[in-house]
Amino acid sequence: MASKRHLRRKACAGKIRHETMEQAQAMARNGTQPYRCPFCGGYHCGHPCGFKQQFQKPNGRRY
Ligand SMILES: [Zn+2]
């Protein structure tokens, strides 16, 4: 089970923090999307919480 601290490490800590959604959008790459961070109130690029549940791996394995 994922703890809140674990989620913060995945979703916030170590990521670049943007002040606005526009900045985050500009930095988003293929496979990532800008999202508002519930931990620091800023914006990050990546996979927001729950995103990977909709994401299918190219090798066909599903999580
Ligand atoms: Zn954050």
N, CA, C, O and the ligand as a Tripos MOL2 file, in Angstrom:
@<TRIPOS>MOLECULE
protein
  253   251    64     0     0
PROTEIN
NO_CHARGES

@<TRIPOS>ATOM
      1 N           0.8390   -1.2050    0.0000 N.3       1 MET1
      2 CA          0.0000    0.0000    0.0000 C.3       1 MET1
      3 C           0.8720    1.2520    0.0000 C.2       1 MET1
      4 O           1.8680    1.3170    0.7190 O.2       1 MET1
      5 N           0.5090    2.2140   -0.7800 N.am      2 ALA2
      6 CA          1.3320    3.4170   -0.9080 C.3       2 ALA2
      7 C           0.9670    4.4070    0.1920 C.2       2 ALA2
      8 O          -0.1950    4.7690    0.3780 O.2       2 ALA2
      9 N           1.9880    4.8230    0.9010 N.am      3 SER3
     10 CA          1.7570    5.8340    1.9210 C.3       3 SER3
     11 C           1.7770    7.2160    1.2880 C.2       3 SER3
     12 O           2.1920    7.3790    0.1400 O.2       3 SER3
     13 N           1.3280    8.2040    2.0400 N.am      4 LYS4
     14 CA          1.3400    9.5730    1.5110 C.3       4 LYS4
     15 C           2.7720   10.0260    1.2570 C.2       4 LYS4
     16 O           3.0480   10.7350    0.2900 O.2       4 LYS4
     17 N           3.6720    9.6110    2.1310 N.am      5 ARG5
     18 CA          5.0650   10.0100    1.9390 C.3       5 ARG5
     19 C           5.6030    9.4140    0.6430 C.2       5 ARG5
     20 O           6.3440   10.0520   -0.1040 O.2       5 ARG5
     21 N           5.2030    8.1660    0.4050 N.am      6 HIS6
     22 CA          5.6440    7.5130   -0.8210 C.3       6 HIS6
     23 C           5.0930    8.2560   -2.0410 C.2       6 HIS6
     24 O           5.8070    8.4600   -3.0230 O.2       6 HIS6
     25 N           3.8240    8.6580   -1.9740 N.am      7 LEU7
     26 CA          3.2220    9.3830   -3.0850 C.3       7 LEU7
     27 C           3.9430   10.7020   -3.3080 C.2       7 LEU7
     28 O           4.1840   11.1040   -4.4470 O.2       7 LEU7
     29 N           4.2840   11.3710   -2.2190 N.am      8 ARG8
     30 CA          4.9650   12.6500   -2.3700 C.3       8 ARG8
     31 C           6.3070   12.4610   -3.0670 C.2       8 ARG8
     32 O           6.7000   13.2690   -3.9080 O.2       8 ARG8
     33 N           6.9950   11.4010   -2.7160 N.am      9 ARG9
     34 CA          8.2920   11.1590   -3.3470 C.3       9 ARG9
     35 C           8.1170   10.8910   -4.8340 C.2       9 ARG9
     36 O           8.9550   11.2840   -5.6460 O.2       9 ARG9
     37 N           7.0320   10.2250   -5.1830 N.am     10 LYS10
     38 CA          6.7950    9.9080   -6.5950 C.3      10 LYS10
     39 C           6.3040   11.1130   -7.3670 C.2      10 LYS10
     40 O           6.6960   11.3220   -8.5150 O.2      10 LYS10
     41 N           5.4550   11.9010   -6.7490 N.am     11 ALA11
     42 CA          4.7320   12.9330   -7.4930 C.3      11 ALA11
     43 C           5.3440   14.3150   -7.3350 C.2      11 ALA11
     44 O           5.0550   15.2120   -8.1270 O.2      11 ALA11
     45 N           6.1930   14.5010   -6.3170 N.am     12 CYS12
     46 CA          6.6380   15.8630   -6.0330 C.3      12 CYS12
     47 C           8.1430   15.9380   -5.8630 C.2      12 CYS12
     48 O           8.8270   16.5960   -6.6470 O.2      12 CYS12
     49 N           8.6610   15.2690   -4.8440 N.am     13 ALA13
     50 CA         10.0780   15.3840   -4.5260 C.3      13 ALA13
     51 C          10.9340   14.9740   -5.7120 C.2      13 ALA13
     52 O          10.6930   13.9380   -6.3310 O.2      13 ALA13
     53 N          11.9320   15.7860   -6.0250 N.am     14 GLY14
     54 CA         12.8470   15.4640   -7.1010 C.3      14 GLY14
     55 C          12.3930   15.9450   -8.4600 C.2      14 GLY14
     56 O          13.1270   15.8350   -9.4420 O.2      14 GLY14
     57 N          11.1880   16.4780   -8.5220 N.am     15 LYS15
     58 CA         10.6940   16.9920   -9.7970 C.3      15 LYS15
     59 C          10.8690   18.5020   -9.8570 C.2      15 LYS15
     60 O          10.9510   19.1940   -8.8420 O.2      15 LYS15
     61 N          10.9230   18.9790  -11.1010 N.am     16 ILE16
     62 CA         10.9850   20.4260  -11.2970 C.3      16 ILE16
     63 C           9.6220   21.0110  -10.9780 C.2      16 ILE16
     64 O           8.5890   20.5120  -11.4240 O.2      16 ILE16
     65 N           9.6450   22.0750  -10.2000 N.am     17 ARG17
     66 CA          8.3810   22.7030   -9.8200 C.3      17 ARG17
     67 C           8.1530   23.9460  -10.6750 C.2      17 ARG17
     68 O           9.0280   24.8010  -10.8060 O.2      17 ARG17
     69 N           6.9660   24.0230  -11.2460 N.am     18 HIS18
     70 CA          6.6040   25.1700  -12.0660 C.3      18 HIS18
     71 C           5.5360   25.9790  -11.3440 C.2      18 HIS18
     72 O           4.7180   25.4480  -10.5930 O.2      18 HIS18
     73 N           5.5740   27.2760  -11.5970 N.am     19 GLU19
     74 CA          4.6220   28.1620  -10.9220 C.3      19 GLU19
     75 C           3.2590   28.1180  -11.5800 C.2      19 GLU19
     76 O           2.2400   28.3140  -10.9170 O.2      19 GLU19
     77 N           3.2310   27.8640  -12.8750 N.am     20 THR20
     78 CA          1.9630   27.9030  -13.5920 C.3      20 THR20
     79 C           1.8060   26.6580  -14.4540 C.2      20 THR20
     80 O           2.7840   25.9970  -14.8040 O.2      20 THR20
     81 N           0.5670   26.3570  -14.7840 N.am     21 MET21
     82 CA          0.2730   25.2420  -15.6810 C.3      21 MET21
     83 C           0.9230   25.4650  -17.0490 C.2      21 MET21
     84 O           1.3530   24.5120  -17.6990 O.2      21 MET21
     85 N           0.9930   26.7250  -17.4780 N.am     22 GLU22
     86 CA          1.5750   27.0340  -18.7810 C.3      22 GLU22
     87 C           3.0500   26.6390  -18.8140 C.2      22 GLU22
     88 O           3.5260   26.0660  -19.7930 O.2      22 GLU22
     89 N           3.7600   26.9480  -17.7440 N.am     23 GLN23
     90 CA          5.1820   26.5880  -17.6840 C.3      23 GLN23
     91 C           5.3520   25.0800  -17.7100 C.2      23 GLN23
     92 O           6.2110   24.5510  -18.4160 O.2      23 GLN23
     93 N           4.5290   24.4000  -16.9380 N.am     24 ALA24
     94 CA          4.6230   22.9480  -16.9000 C.3      24 ALA24
     95 C           4.2930   22.3560  -18.2700 C.2      24 ALA24
     96 O           4.9300   21.4020  -18.7180 O.2      24 ALA24
     97 N           3.2990   22.9280  -18.9180 N.am     25 GLN25
     98 CA          2.8950   22.4460  -20.2410 C.3      25 GLN25
     99 C           4.0480   22.5740  -21.2190 C.2      25 GLN25
    100 O           4.2720   21.6940  -22.0510 O.2      25 GLN25
    101 N           4.7800   23.6800  -21.1150 N.am     26 ALA26
    102 CA          5.8880   23.9190  -22.0330 C.3      26 ALA26
    103 C           6.9950   22.8970  -21.8380 C.2      26 ALA26
    104 O           7.7530   22.6220  -22.7680 O.2      26 ALA26
    105 N           7.0970   22.3370  -20.6550 N.am     27 MET27
    106 CA          8.1540   21.3850  -20.3500 C.3      27 MET27
    107 C           7.7090   19.9360  -20.5200 C.2      27 MET27
    108 O           8.5270   19.0210  -20.4300 O.2      27 MET27
    109 N           6.4410   19.7270  -20.7600 N.am     28 ALA28
    110 CA          5.9250   18.3680  -20.8600 C.3      28 ALA28
    111 C           6.4440   17.6960  -22.1230 C.2      28 ALA28
    112 O           6.5000   18.3040  -23.1930 O.2      28 ALA28
    113 N           6.8190   16.4400  -21.9780 N.am     29 ARG29
    114 CA          7.3210   15.6780  -23.1290 C.3      29 ARG29
    115 C           6.3160   14.5810  -23.4730 C.2      29 ARG29
    116 O           5.2780   14.4260  -22.8290 O.2      29 ARG29
    117 N           6.6600   13.8440  -24.4910 N.am     30 ASN30
    118 CA          5.8650   12.6820  -24.8700 C.3      30 ASN30
    119 C           5.6960   11.7430  -23.6800 C.2      30 ASN30
    120 O           6.6700   11.3600  -23.0330 O.2      30 ASN30
    121 N           4.4980   11.3950  -23.4150 N.am     31 GLY31
    122 CA          4.2520   10.4500  -22.3410 C.3      31 GLY31
    123 C           4.0750   11.0930  -20.9850 C.2      31 GLY31
    124 O           3.7500   10.4140  -20.0110 O.2      31 GLY31
    125 N           4.2850   12.3900  -20.9090 N.am     32 THR32
    126 CA          4.0520   13.0730  -19.6420 C.3      32 THR32
    127 C           3.0040   14.1590  -19.8470 C.2      32 THR32
    128 O           2.7380   14.6000  -20.9650 O.2      32 THR32
    129 N           2.4360   14.5620  -18.7560 N.am     33 GLN33
    130 CA          1.4580   15.6400  -18.8380 C.3      33 GLN33
    131 C           1.5980   16.5100  -17.6130 C.2      33 GLN33
    132 O           1.9520   16.0290  -16.5360 O.2      33 GLN33
    133 N           1.3230   17.7850  -17.7730 N.am     34 PRO34
    134 CA          1.3970   18.6870  -16.6300 C.3      34 PRO34
    135 C           0.2410   18.4390  -15.6770 C.2      34 PRO34
    136 O          -0.8830   18.1550  -16.0910 O.2      34 PRO34
    137 N           0.5400   18.5520  -14.4120 N.am     35 TYR35
    138 CA         -0.5270   18.3820  -13.4250 C.3      35 TYR35
    139 C          -0.2190   19.2400  -12.2140 C.2      35 TYR35
    140 O           0.9330   19.5590  -11.9230 O.2      35 TYR35
    141 N          -1.2790   19.6000  -11.5220 N.am     36 ARG36
    142 CA         -1.1100   20.3870  -10.3090 C.3      36 ARG36
    143 C          -0.7550   19.4620   -9.1610 C.2      36 ARG36
    144 O          -1.3880   18.4270   -8.9510 O.2      36 ARG36
    145 N           0.2700   19.8580   -8.4260 N.am     37 CYS37
    146 CA          0.7470   19.0210   -7.3350 C.3      37 CYS37
    147 C          -0.0420   19.3080   -6.0590 C.2      37 CYS37
    148 O          -0.0900   20.4540   -5.6100 O.2      37 CYS37
    149 N          -0.6560   18.2900   -5.4730 N.am     38 PRO38
    150 CA         -1.4240   18.4980   -4.2450 C.3      38 PRO38
    151 C          -0.5290   18.6780   -3.0220 C.2      38 PRO38
    152 O          -1.0080   19.0390   -1.9480 O.2      38 PRO38
    153 N           0.7780   18.4240   -3.1840 N.am     39 PHE39
    154 CA          1.6770   18.4800   -2.0320 C.3      39 PHE39
    155 C           2.3100   19.8500   -1.8580 C.2      39 PHE39
    156 O           2.3650   20.3790   -0.7480 O.2      39 PHE39
    157 N           2.7940   20.4280   -2.9670 N.am     40 CYS40
    158 CA          3.4780   21.7170   -2.8520 C.3      40 CYS40
    159 C           2.6780   22.8500   -3.4750 C.2      40 CYS40
    160 O           3.0470   24.0150   -3.3300 O.2      40 CYS40
    161 N           1.5720   22.5250   -4.1780 N.am     41 GLY41
    162 CA          0.7520   23.5660   -4.7560 C.3      41 GLY41
    163 C           1.2810   24.0890   -6.0760 C.2      41 GLY41
    164 O           0.6770   24.9760   -6.6800 O.2      41 GLY41
    165 N           2.4010   23.5490   -6.5300 N.am     42 GLY42
    166 CA          2.9480   23.9610   -7.8230 C.3      42 GLY42
    167 C           2.5100   23.0040   -8.9130 C.2      42 GLY42
    168 O           1.5370   22.2650   -8.7610 O.2      42 GLY42
    169 N           3.2450   23.0290  -10.0150 N.am     43 TYR43
    170 CA          2.9110   22.1710  -11.1470 C.3      43 TYR43
    171 C           4.1430   21.3650  -11.5450 C.2      43 TYR43
    172 O           5.2650   21.8710  -11.5210 O.2      43 TYR43
    173 N           3.9190   20.1140  -11.9070 N.am     44 HIS44
    174 CA          4.9960   19.2460  -12.3610 C.3      44 HIS44
    175 C           4.6030   18.6030  -13.6790 C.2      44 HIS44
    176 O           3.4360   18.5950  -14.0690 O.2      44 HIS44
    177 N           5.6200   18.0610  -14.3580 N.am     45 CYS45
    178 CA          5.3560   17.2370  -15.5270 C.3      45 CYS45
    179 C           5.5910   15.7900  -15.1310 C.2      45 CYS45
    180 O           6.5420   15.4850  -14.4110 O.2      45 CYS45
    181 N           4.7450   14.9180  -15.5890 N.am     46 GLY46
    182 CA          4.9330   13.5140  -15.2670 C.3      46 GLY46
    183 C           3.6130   12.7890  -15.3030 C.2      46 GLY46
    184 O           2.6760   13.1650  -16.0070 O.2      46 GLY46
    185 N           3.5780   11.7430  -14.5240 N.am     47 HIS47
    186 CA          2.3700   10.9410  -14.4680 C.3      47 HIS47
    187 C           1.6770   11.2140  -13.1480 C.2      47 HIS47
    188 O           2.1540   10.7790  -12.0990 O.2      47 HIS47
    189 N           0.5840   11.9110  -13.1790 N.am     48 PRO48
    190 CA         -0.1250   12.2110  -11.9410 C.3      48 PRO48
    191 C          -0.6590   10.9480  -11.2970 C.2      48 PRO48
    192 O          -0.7430    9.8920  -11.9230 O.2      48 PRO48
    193 N          -1.0100   11.0790  -10.0610 N.am     49 CYS49
    194 CA         -1.5070    9.9390   -9.3030 C.3      49 CYS49
    195 C          -2.6800    9.2870  -10.0230 C.2      49 CYS49
    196 O          -3.6690    9.9510  -10.3340 O.2      49 CYS49
    197 N          -2.5710    7.9930  -10.2850 N.am     50 GLY50
    198 CA         -3.6570    7.2800  -10.9240 C.3      50 GLY50
    199 C          -3.5300    7.2200  -12.4370 C.2      50 GLY50
    200 O          -4.2660    6.4880  -13.0990 O.2      50 GLY50
    201 N          -2.5940    7.9920  -12.9870 N.am     51 PHE51
    202 CA         -2.4690    8.0620  -14.4360 C.3      51 PHE51
    203 C          -2.0560    6.7160  -15.0110 C.2      51 PHE51
    204 O          -2.5570    6.3190  -16.0630 O.2      51 PHE51
    205 N          -1.1560    6.0100  -14.3460 N.am     52 LYS52
    206 CA         -0.6150    4.7820  -14.9230 C.3      52 LYS52
    207 C          -1.6660    3.6810  -14.9920 C.2      52 LYS52
    208 O          -1.4900    2.6880  -15.6980 O.2      52 LYS52
    209 N          -2.7560    3.8620  -14.2580 N.am     53 GLN53
    210 CA         -3.8120    2.8630  -14.3370 C.3      53 GLN53
    211 C          -4.4990    2.8940  -15.7020 C.2      53 GLN53
    212 O          -5.0870    1.9020  -16.1330 O.2      53 GLN53
    213 N          -4.4200    4.0430  -16.3760 N.am     54 GLN54
    214 CA         -5.0250    4.1380  -17.7000 C.3      54 GLN54
    215 C          -3.9920    3.8770  -18.7930 C.2      54 GLN54
    216 O          -4.3130    3.8500  -19.9810 O.2      54 GLN54
    217 N          -2.7680    3.6880  -18.3730 N.am     55 PHE55
    218 CA         -1.6610    3.6060  -19.3210 C.3      55 PHE55
    219 C          -1.2660    2.1600  -19.5330 C.2      55 PHE55
    220 O          -1.0030    1.4260  -18.5800 O.2      55 PHE55
    221 N          -1.2280    1.7560  -20.8010 N.am     56 GLN56
    222 CA         -0.8470    0.3790  -21.1040 C.3      56 GLN56
    223 C           0.5850    0.3460  -21.6020 C.2      56 GLN56
    224 O           0.9730    1.1270  -22.4700 O.2      56 GLN56
    225 N           1.3600   -0.5600  -21.0450 N.am     57 LYS57
    226 CA          2.7590   -0.6710  -21.4510 C.3      57 LYS57
    227 C           2.8470   -1.1790  -22.8870 C.2      57 LYS57
    228 O           2.0110   -1.9690  -23.3240 O.2      57 LYS57
    229 N           3.8610   -0.7240  -23.6160 N.am     58 PRO58
    230 CA          4.0040   -1.1480  -25.0140 C.3      58 PRO58
    231 C           4.1870   -2.6580  -25.1690 C.2      58 PRO58
    232 O           3.8460   -3.2230  -26.2090 O.2      58 PRO58
    233 N           4.7120   -3.2940  -24.1580 N.am     59 ASN59
    234 CA          4.9370   -4.7430  -24.2790 C.3      59 ASN59
    235 C           3.6710   -5.5490  -23.9890 C.2      59 ASN59
    236 O           3.7020   -6.7800  -23.9870 O.2      59 ASN59
    237 N           2.5720   -4.8630  -23.7470 N.am     60 GLY60
    238 CA          1.3140   -5.5590  -23.6020 C.3      60 GLY60
    239 C           0.9910   -5.9570  -22.1800 C.2      60 GLY60
    240 O          -0.1300   -6.3720  -21.8860 O.2      60 GLY60
    241 N           1.9770   -5.8310  -21.2850 N.am     61 ARG61
    242 CA          1.6590   -6.1810  -19.9020 C.3      61 ARG61
    243 C           0.8380   -5.0870  -19.2780 C.2      61 ARG61
    244 O           1.1150   -3.9050  -19.4850 O.2      61 ARG61
    245 N          -0.1440   -5.4510  -18.5370 N.am     62 ARG62
    246 CA         -0.9870   -4.4580  -17.8860 C.3      62 ARG62
    247 C          -0.7940   -4.5310  -16.3910 C.2      62 ARG62
    248 O          -0.5770   -5.5900  -15.8020 O.2      62 ARG62
    249 N          -0.8870   -3.3220  -15.7940 N.am     63 TYR63
    250 CA         -0.7890   -3.2610  -14.3510 C.3      63 TYR63
    251 C          -2.1440   -2.9210  -13.7570 C.2      63 TYR63
    252 O          -2.2750   -2.8210  -12.5370 O.2      63 TYR63
    253 ZN          5.1030   19.2510   -5.8130 Zn       64 ZN64
@<TRIPOS>BOND
     1     1     2 1
     2     2     3 1
     3     3     4 2
     4     3     5 am
     5     5     6 1
     6     6     7 1
     7     7     8 2
     8     7     9 am
     9     9    10 1
    10    10    11 1
    11    11    12 2
    12    11    13 am
    13    13    14 1
    14    14    15 1
    15    15    16 2
    16    15    17 am
    17    17    18 1
    18    18    19 1
    19    19    20 2
    20    19    21 am
    21    21    22 1
    22    22    23 1
    23    23    24 2
    24    23    25 am
    25    25    26 1
    26    26    27 1
    27    27    28 2
    28    27    29 am
    29    29    30 1
    30    30    31 1
    31    31    32 2
    32    31    33 am
    33    33    34 1
    34    34    35 1
    35    35    36 2
    36    35    37 am
    37    37    38 1
    38    38    39 1
    39    39    40 2
    40    39    41 am
    41    41    42 1
    42    42    43 1
    43    43    44 2
    44    43    45 am
    45    45    46 1
    46    46    47 1
    47    47    48 2
    48    47    49 am
    49    49    50 1
    50    50    51 1
    51    51    52 2
    52    51    53 am
    53    53    54 1
    54    54    55 1
    55    55    56 2
    56    55    57 am
    57    57    58 1
    58    58    59 1
    59    59    60 2
    60    59    61 am
    61    61    62 1
    62    62    63 1
    63    63    64 2
    64    63    65 am
    65    65    66 1
    66    66    67 1
    67    67    68 2
    68    67    69 am
    69    69    70 1
    70    70    71 1
    71    71    72 2
    72    71    73 am
    73    73    74 1
    74    74    75 1
    75    75    76 2
    76    75    77 am
    77    77    78 1
    78    78    79 1
    79    79    80 2
    80    79    81 am
    81    81    82 1
    82    82    83 1
    83    83    84 2
    84    83    85 am
    85    85    86 1
    86    86    87 1
    87    87    88 2
    88    87    89 am
    89    89    90 1
    90    90    91 1
    91    91    92 2
    92    91    93 am
    93    93    94 1
    94    94    95 1
    95    95    96 2
    96    95    97 am
    97    97    98 1
    98    98    99 1
    99    99   100 2
   100    99   101 am
   101   101   102 1
   102   102   103 1
   103   103   104 2
   104   103   105 am
   105   105   106 1
   106   106   107 1
   107   107   108 2
   108   107   109 am
   109   109   110 1
   110   110   111 1
   111   111   112 2
   112   111   113 am
   113   113   114 1
   114   114   115 1
   115   115   116 2
   116   115   117 am
   117   117   118 1
   118   118   119 1
   119   119   120 2
   120   119   121 am
   121   121   122 1
   122   122   123 1
   123   123   124 2
   124   123   125 am
   125   125   126 1
   126   126   127 1
   127   127   128 2
   128   127   129 am
   129   129   130 1
   130   130   131 1
   131   131   132 2
   132   131   133 am
   133   133   134 1
   134   134   135 1
   135   135   136 2
   136   135   137 am
   137   137   138 1
   138   138   139 1
   139   139   140 2
   140   139   141 am
   141   141   142 1
   142   142   143 1
   143   143   144 2
   144   143   145 am
   145   145   146 1
   146   146   147 1
   147   147   148 2
   148   147   149 am
   149   149   150 1
   150   150   151 1
   151   151   152 2
   152   151   153 am
   153   153   154 1
   154   154   155 1
   155   155   156 2
   156   155   157 am
   157   157   158 1
   158   158   159 1
   159   159   160 2
   160   159   161 am
   161   161   162 1
   162   162   163 1
   163   163   164 2
   164   163   165 am
   165   165   166 1
   166   166   167 1
   167   167   168 2
   168   167   169 am
   169   169   170 1
   170   170   171 1
   171   171   172 2
   172   171   173 am
   173   173   174 1
   174   174   175 1
   175   175   176 2
   176   175   177 am
   177   177   178 1
   178   178   179 1
   179   179   180 2
   180   179   181 am
   181   181   182 1
   182   182   183 1
   183   183   184 2
   184   183   185 am
   185   185   186 1
   186   186   187 1
   187   187   188 2
   188   187   189 am
   189   189   190 1
   190   190   191 1
   191   191   192 2
   192   191   193 am
   193   193   194 1
   194   194   195 1
   195   195   196 2
   196   195   197 am
   197   197   198 1
   198   198   199 1
   199   199   200 2
   200   199   201 am
   201   201   202 1
   202   202   203 1
   203   203   204 2
   204   203   205 am
   205   205   206 1
   206   206   207 1
   207   207   208 2
   208   207   209 am
   209   209   210 1
   210   210   211 1
   211   211   212 2
   212   211   213 am
   213   213   214 1
   214   214   215 1
   215   215   216 2
   216   215   217 am
   217   217   218 1
   218   218   219 1
   219   219   220 2
   220   219   221 am
   221   221   222 1
   222   222   223 1
   223   223   224 2
   224   223   225 am
   225   225   226 1
   226   226   227 1
   227   227   228 2
   228   227   229 am
   229   229   230 1
   230   230   231 1
   231   231   232 2
   232   231   233 am
   233   233   234 1
   234   234   235 1
   235   235   236 2
   236   235   237 am
   237   237   238 1
   238   238   239 1
   239   239   240 2
   240   239   241 am
   241   241   242 1
   242   242   243 1
   243   243   244 2
   244   243   245 am
   245   245   246 1
   246   246   247 1
   247   247   248 2
   248   247   249 am
   249   249   250 1
   250   250   251 1
   251   251   252 2
@<TRIPOS>SUBSTRUCTURE
     1 MET1         2 RESIDUE 1 A MET
     2 ALA2         6 RESIDUE 1 A ALA
     3 SER3        10 RESIDUE 1 A SER
     4 LYS4        14 RESIDUE 1 A LYS
     5 ARG5        18 RESIDUE 1 A ARG
     6 HIS6        22 RESIDUE 1 A HIS
     7 LEU7        26 RESIDUE 1 A LEU
     8 ARG8        30 RESIDUE 1 A ARG
     9 ARG9        34 RESIDUE 1 A ARG
    10 LYS10       38 RESIDUE 1 A LYS
    11 ALA11       42 RESIDUE 1 A ALA
    12 CYS12       46 RESIDUE 1 A CYS
    13 ALA13       50 RESIDUE 1 A ALA
    14 GLY14       54 RESIDUE 1 A GLY
    15 LYS15       58 RESIDUE 1 A LYS
    16 ILE16       62 RESIDUE 1 A ILE
    17 ARG17       66 RESIDUE 1 A ARG
    18 HIS18       70 RESIDUE 1 A HIS
    19 GLU19       74 RESIDUE 1 A GLU
    20 THR20       78 RESIDUE 1 A THR
    21 MET21       82 RESIDUE 1 A MET
    22 GLU22       86 RESIDUE 1 A GLU
    23 GLN23       90 RESIDUE 1 A GLN
    24 ALA24       94 RESIDUE 1 A ALA
    25 GLN25       98 RESIDUE 1 A GLN
    26 ALA26      102 RESIDUE 1 A ALA
    27 MET27      106 RESIDUE 1 A MET
    28 ALA28      110 RESIDUE 1 A ALA
    29 ARG29      114 RESIDUE 1 A ARG
    30 ASN30      118 RESIDUE 1 A ASN
    31 GLY31      122 RESIDUE 1 A GLY
    32 THR32      126 RESIDUE 1 A THR
    33 GLN33      130 RESIDUE 1 A GLN
    34 PRO34      134 RESIDUE 1 A PRO
    35 TYR35      138 RESIDUE 1 A TYR
    36 ARG36      142 RESIDUE 1 A ARG
    37 CYS37      146 RESIDUE 1 A CYS
    38 PRO38      150 RESIDUE 1 A PRO
    39 PHE39      154 RESIDUE 1 A PHE
    40 CYS40      158 RESIDUE 1 A CYS
    41 GLY41      162 RESIDUE 1 A GLY
    42 GLY42      166 RESIDUE 1 A GLY
    43 TYR43      170 RESIDUE 1 A TYR
    44 HIS44      174 RESIDUE 1 A HIS
    45 CYS45      178 RESIDUE 1 A CYS
    46 GLY46      182 RESIDUE 1 A GLY
    47 HIS47      186 RESIDUE 1 A HIS
    48 PRO48      190 RESIDUE 1 A PRO
    49 CYS49      194 RESIDUE 1 A CYS
    50 GLY50      198 RESIDUE 1 A GLY
    51 PHE51      202 RESIDUE 1 A PHE
    52 LYS52      206 RESIDUE 1 A LYS
    53 GLN53      210 RESIDUE 1 A GLN
    54 GLN54      214 RESIDUE 1 A GLN
    55 PHE55      218 RESIDUE 1 A PHE
    56 GLN56      222 RESIDUE 1 A GLN
    57 LYS57      226 RESIDUE 1 A LYS
    58 PRO58      230 RESIDUE 1 A PRO
    59 ASN59      234 RESIDUE 1 A ASN
    60 GLY60      238 RESIDUE 1 A GLY
    61 ARG61      242 RESIDUE 1 A ARG
    62 ARG62      246 RESIDUE 1 A ARG
    63 TYR63      250 RESIDUE 1 A TYR
    64 ZN64       253 GROUP 0 **** ****
